[in-house]
Each structure stands twice: as C-alpha cells, then as structure tokens.
Amino acid sequence: MLDDEEMISKKEAMQQVNLAIRRLALLYHYFADTIIEQLGQESGIEIIRKAISAYGEHIGREARKKAEEKGVAPVPENFEEDIPEMAWKWEVVQVEGEERTRVCYCPLASEWIKLGKPEIARFYCYVDQAKMFGFNPEYEYIHTKNILNGDPYCELVARIVSEKNNKNTSEEPVNTVWSYCKRYTKEDLINMEPSCLRALFRERIHHTIECELYPIAEKLRKGEKIQLDTDIPEPFTETEMDVVKKAYI
C-alpha cells in the first residue's frame, strides 16, 4: 500500500488504472452473463437495461449538480468527464459540420471482445445515453459508431431532443427506432444521414430482447446486407421497414 505522499511513475499509475478497469469489465460481464443464464434472455436483458439506466442517470445527476455549483448551464460541453483520461484514447472531430467525440481505444471494449460476447457487453454502452438523460434530458447522446458493433472506433455526438420526441422516462418500452430518450418519426429518419441511420438501427437491434434478432446484429457487425422479407421478424414496424431500405437495401 502506498503512503499518502509517496509518488509513483506514470507507467505504474497506468497499470493500476488498467487493473481497475479490467476488473470492472469482468464484473459486468459475469454479472450480466449470470443474470441472463438464470432468468432467461428476455427478463435478464430487461434487468441489465434497468441497472445500466439507473447507474448512468446517477452519474448524470451528479454531473448536473457539479455544473450548477460552478454556475454553468447544464449543456453537453459542461458535462464533467467521469472516466480516466489515461486509459481511453479519444479525440474531438468535426463530421459534417457537427462536433463528435471519437474513441479510438476503449479498455472496456477491448476486454469484452476478448471474452467473446460483445452483444451482451453492448448493453453497458447505454450508460452514455443514461448519463446525458440524467444530466439534461433536453439533450441526447447518439453512438454513430461503436467498437462492439464491429466499427473501428466509437463515435458519439450530443444533440438536442426535439420537444415532440422527448420522453418523460428512460424506461419506455422499445417499439420503434429510437436512441434512448428520443423517438424518431418517419420524416426524421428519411432525412437522416445514412451513417446515423445505420447506427440507430444497430442500436435498435442490440436493444431488442427478441433472441432471433441477434443473428441480424451479427450480420450488421460484419457489414452484410439484410433481407427485409426473411431477416426481420416482428416486432419491427412498417416505418422501420421503410427506412431500413435506405440504409441496407
């Protein structure tokens, strides 16, 4: 154990940080895997979703309190970072006129991929949407790309939630294309850039509890096209079927 005033090298500090992160990754993996094994996929995933939502919203509320104490507005740029900068590798980029955070290396995702069940690990990533919902529900985080979906990096963007699409809770059942706290109309989706539409549809699949949808998620991770007539079962809506054609057919 280190004394209060003892100094360690950056390398040693990184080793300690990585050890803690690896333990967190293992803890989530085995908790989630055991819950699904014991309760079944539908009930298990629902419990995982609720836990991640509560966890993320708690962080978001704490971040909002810090912003209020500093006297700054609760907007995305004032959300105080809550992860070790030494472990994640990220940069701010401009994509089609908007600022996005691009994460080139995520130590959690690295561990989860090694464990071989990225589809279960993917539910953890909704902590980002939950954090923003707890911080300020007038904004939302969208993963336009995610390493656990098979993308080369994670990419997040914060956007304002339009009033007509804002929900009162983060736990409303999934029954259309959505991104945590926003319900998208057909017009929204038709006008959306293809990369964002693909990301939203991947999230829709990953967040659906129907087990037969996981083969579709696997196809999307591999960049394969899907067939509307044979690959997509209920409960997908006609609106979703229409907009998916734009991205995949």
C-alpha positions in Angstrom: 0.0 0.0 0.0 1.3 3.5 -0.9 1.8 6.2 1.7 -0.3 9.3 1.2 2.8 11.3 0.0 4.5 8.6 -2.0 4.9 9.2 -5.7 4.7 6.6 -8.4 5.6 6.7 -12.1 3.0 7.3 -14.9 3.7 3.7 -16.0 2.8 2.3 -12.6 -0.3 4.6 -12.4 -1.4 3.2 -15.8 -1.0 -0.3 -14.5 -3.2 0.4 -11.5 -5.9 2.1 -13.6 -5.9 -0.7 -16.2 -6.2 -3.3 -13.4 -9.3 -1.5 -12.0 -10.8 -1.2 -15.5 -10.2 -4.8 -16.3 -11.9 -5.8 -13.0 -14.9 -3.6 -13.9 -15.2 -5.2 -17.3 -15.0 -8.7 -15.8 -17.6 -7.8 -13.1 -20.1 -6.5 -15.7 -19.5 -9.5 -18.0 -20.1 -12.2 -15.4 -23.0 -10.4 -13.7 -24.7 -9.9 -17.0 -24.0 -13.4 -18.2 -25.2 -15.0 -15.0 -28.4 -12.9 -14.9 -29.3 -13.9 -18.4 -28.4 -17.6 -17.7 -30.5 -17.6 -14.6 -33.5 -15.6 -15.7 -33.6 -16.1 -19.4 -32.7 -13.7 -22.1 -35.9 -11.5 -22.0 -36.0 -11.0 -18.3 -32.2 -10.9 -17.9 -31.7 -8.2 -20.5 -34.5 -6.1 -19.1 -32.9 -6.2 -15.7 -29.5 -5.3 -17.2 -31.1 -2.3 -19.0 -32.7 -1.0 -15.9 -29.5 -1.3 -13.9 -27.4 0.5 -16.5 -30.1 3.2 -16.8 -30.1 3.8 -13.0 -26.3 3.7 -12.9 -25.9 6.2 -15.8 -28.6 8.5 -14.6 -27.0 8.7 -11.2 -23.7 9.8 -12.8 -25.6 12.3 -14.9 -27.4 13.9 -11.9 -24.0 14.2 -10.1 -22.5 15.9 -13.2 -25.5 18.3 -13.3 -25.0 19.2 -9.6 -21.4 20.0 -10.3 -22.4 22.2 -13.2 -24.9 24.0 -11.0 -22.3 24.5 -8.2 -20.0 26.1 -10.8 -22.8 28.3 -12.1 -22.7 27.0 -15.6 -25.5 25.8 -17.8 -26.3 22.0 -18.0 -25.3 21.6 -21.6 -23.1 18.8 -23.1 -19.9 20.9 -23.2 -20.2 21.4 -19.4 -20.6 17.7 -18.6 -17.5 17.0 -16.5 -15.7 13.9 -17.7 -16.0 10.9 -15.4 -13.6 8.4 -16.9 -9.8 8.2 -16.5 -8.2 10.1 -19.4 -5.1 7.9 -19.1 -6.9 4.8 -20.2 -9.2 5.9 -23.0 -7.8 7.2 -26.3 -10.1 9.8 -27.8 -10.2 13.0 -29.8 -12.8 15.6 -30.9 -13.5 15.6 -34.6 -15.8 17.5 -37.0 -18.1 15.4 -39.0 -20.5 17.1 -41.5 -20.5 20.3 -39.5 -21.0 18.9 -36.0 -18.6 18.1 -33.2 -18.2 14.4 -32.3 -16.1 12.5 -29.8 -14.2 9.7 -31.4 -12.9 7.0 -29.1 -10.1 5.1 -30.8 -9.4 2.8 -27.9 -11.8 1.7 -25.1 -10.2 -0.6 -22.5 -13.6 -2.0 -21.5 -14.5 -2.9 -25.1 -11.0 -4.5 -25.5 -11.7 -6.8 -22.5 -15.2 -7.6 -23.6 -14.2 -8.6 -27.1 -11.6 -11.0 -25.6 -14.4 -12.6 -23.6 -16.4 -13.3 -26.7 -19.8 -11.9 -26.0 -19.9 -8.3 -27.4 -23.7 -8.4 -27.8 -24.0 -8.6 -24.0 -21.3 -6.0 -23.4 -23.1 -3.6 -25.8 -25.8 -3.0 -23.3 -23.3 -1.4 -21.0 -22.7 1.3 -23.6 -26.2 2.7 -23.0 -24.7 4.2 -19.8 -23.7 7.1 -22.1 -27.3 7.8 -23.1 -28.4 7.4 -19.5 -25.7 9.9 -18.3 -27.0 12.5 -20.6 -30.6 11.8 -19.7 -29.7 12.3 -16.0 -27.7 15.4 -16.8 -30.2 17.1 -19.0 -33.0 15.2 -20.8 -33.2 18.0 -23.4 -30.1 16.5 -24.9 -29.2 13.0 -26.0 -26.1 11.1 -26.8 -26.1 9.1 -30.0 -23.5 6.4 -30.8 -23.0 6.8 -34.6 -20.3 4.1 -34.3 -19.4 1.6 -31.7 -16.5 -0.8 -31.4 -18.7 -3.5 -30.0 -20.8 -3.3 -33.2 -17.7 -4.1 -35.2 -16.8 -0.5 -36.1 -13.1 0.6 -35.9 -13.9 3.2 -33.2 -16.7 4.6 -31.1 -18.1 7.9 -32.1 -20.6 9.9 -30.0 -22.5 13.1 -30.7 -24.7 15.2 -28.4 -27.9 16.6 -30.0 -30.9 18.5 -28.8 -34.0 16.4 -28.4 -37.0 18.0 -30.1 -40.0 18.6 -27.9 -42.3 16.3 -29.8 -39.9 13.4 -29.5 -38.8 13.9 -25.8 -39.9 11.2 -23.4 -40.6 11.5 -19.7 -38.6 8.4 -18.8 -35.6 6.4 -20.0 -37.5 3.2 -19.4 -40.3 3.4 -22.1 -40.6 0.1 -23.9 -38.8 -0.2 -27.3 -41.4 -0.2 -30.1 -39.9 2.0 -32.8 -36.5 3.3 -34.0 -35.0 5.3 -31.1 -31.9 6.5 -29.3 -32.5 6.2 -25.6 -34.7 9.2 -25.0 -35.9 10.2 -28.4 -38.5 8.7 -30.7 -37.8 9.3 -34.3 -40.6 10.0 -36.8 -40.5 8.6 -40.3 -39.7 12.1 -41.6 -36.7 12.3 -39.2 -35.4 9.0 -40.4 -35.8 9.7 -44.1 -33.8 12.9 -43.7 -31.1 11.5 -41.5 -27.6 10.9 -42.9 -27.1 7.2 -43.7 -24.3 6.7 -41.2 -26.5 7.9 -38.3 -29.4 5.8 -39.6 -27.3 2.7 -39.6 -26.1 3.4 -36.1 -29.6 3.9 -34.8 -30.8 0.7 -36.4 -28.0 -1.2 -34.9 -28.9 0.2 -31.5 -32.5 -0.8 -32.1 -31.4 -4.4 -32.8 -29.0 -4.5 -29.9 -31.6 -3.2 -27.5 -34.4 -5.6 -28.6 -34.9 -8.5 -26.3 -36.1 -10.9 -29.0 -33.4 -13.6 -29.3 -34.0 -14.2 -33.0 -32.7 -10.7 -33.7 -29.1 -11.4 -32.6 -28.2 -13.1 -35.9 -29.2 -9.9 -37.7 -27.0 -7.9 -35.3 -24.1 -10.3 -36.2 -24.7 -9.6 -39.9 -24.6 -5.9 -39.4 -21.4 -6.2 -37.4 -19.9 -8.0 -40.4 -21.2 -5.3 -42.8 -23.5 -7.7 -44.5 -26.8 -6.7 -46.1 -30.1 -7.8 -44.6 -33.1 -9.1 -46.4 -36.4 -7.4 -45.3 -38.6 -10.4 -46.1 -36.6 -13.1 -44.4 -34.3 -11.5 -41.8 -36.5 -9.1 -39.9 -39.3 -10.6 -37.8 -41.8 -8.9 -35.5 -41.9 -6.6 -33.6 -40.4 -4.3 -36.3 -42.9 -1.7 -37.6 -43.7 -0.8 -41.1 -42.0 2.6 -40.6 -38.8 0.8 -39.6 -39.1 -1.5 -42.6 -39.3 1.5 -44.9 -36.4 3.5 -43.5 -34.1 0.4 -43.3 -34.3 0.1 -47.1 -32.4 3.4 -47.3 -29.5 2.1 -45.3 -29.3 -1.5 -46.3 -31.2 -2.4 -49.4 
